Protein backbone atom coordinates (compact mmCIF):
# COMPACT_ATOMS: atom_id res chain seq x y z
CA UNK A 1 0.00 0.00 0.00
CA UNK A 2 1.13 3.53 -0.70
CA UNK A 3 -0.31 6.98 0.02
CA UNK A 4 -0.24 10.03 -2.22
CA UNK A 5 -2.05 13.30 -2.72
CA UNK A 6 -5.33 12.96 -4.61
CA UNK A 7 -5.35 13.73 -8.31
CA UNK A 8 -8.09 14.67 -10.78
CA UNK A 9 -8.25 11.08 -12.04
CA UNK A 10 -9.18 9.84 -8.55
CA UNK A 11 -12.53 11.64 -8.59
CA UNK A 12 -14.72 8.61 -9.35
CA UNK A 13 -13.11 6.49 -6.64
CA UNK A 14 -13.24 9.28 -4.06
CA UNK A 15 -16.89 9.97 -4.87
CA UNK A 16 -17.68 6.27 -4.55
CA UNK A 17 -15.99 6.16 -1.15
CA UNK A 18 -17.87 9.27 0.01
CA UNK A 19 -21.19 7.78 -1.13
CA UNK A 20 -20.44 4.48 0.63
CA UNK A 21 -19.65 6.31 3.87
CA UNK A 22 -22.84 8.37 3.61
CA UNK A 23 -24.92 5.21 3.10
CA UNK A 24 -23.20 3.54 6.05
CA UNK A 25 -24.05 6.42 8.39
CA UNK A 26 -27.52 6.78 6.83
CA UNK A 27 -26.96 10.24 5.43
CA UNK A 28 -27.58 11.59 1.92
CA UNK A 29 -24.63 11.45 -0.45
CA UNK A 30 -22.43 14.54 -0.41
CA UNK A 31 -22.76 17.09 -3.23
CA UNK A 32 -19.28 16.30 -4.53
CA UNK A 33 -19.14 17.41 -8.14
CA UNK A 34 -15.97 17.18 -10.17
CA UNK A 35 -15.63 20.96 -10.06
CA UNK A 36 -15.87 21.04 -6.24
CA UNK A 37 -13.49 18.12 -5.90
CA UNK A 38 -10.87 19.84 -8.02
CA UNK A 39 -11.31 23.22 -6.32
CA UNK A 40 -11.33 21.99 -2.74
CA UNK A 41 -8.93 19.04 -2.83
CA UNK A 42 -6.75 18.91 -5.94
CA UNK A 43 -5.65 22.33 -7.18
CA UNK A 44 -2.29 23.59 -5.98
CA UNK A 45 -3.66 26.05 -3.42
CA UNK A 46 -6.69 24.01 -2.36
CA UNK A 47 -7.98 24.73 1.16
CA UNK A 48 -7.78 21.02 2.03
CA UNK A 49 -5.29 18.45 0.81
CA UNK A 50 -6.86 15.06 0.29
CA UNK A 51 -4.69 11.97 0.36
CA UNK A 52 -5.61 8.56 -1.00
CA UNK A 53 -4.34 5.10 -0.19
CA UNK A 54 -3.40 2.94 -3.15
CA UNK A 55 -3.44 -0.81 -3.26
CA UNK A 56 -1.86 -2.30 -6.37
CA UNK A 57 -1.59 1.25 -7.76
CA UNK A 58 -5.35 1.90 -7.50
CA UNK A 59 -7.57 3.78 -5.09
CA UNK A 60 -9.83 1.10 -3.70
CA UNK A 61 -13.49 1.87 -3.17
Helices and strands as residue ranges (DSSP letters): E 2-5, G 8-10, H 11-24, H 34-37, I 38-42, E 51-55, E 58-59
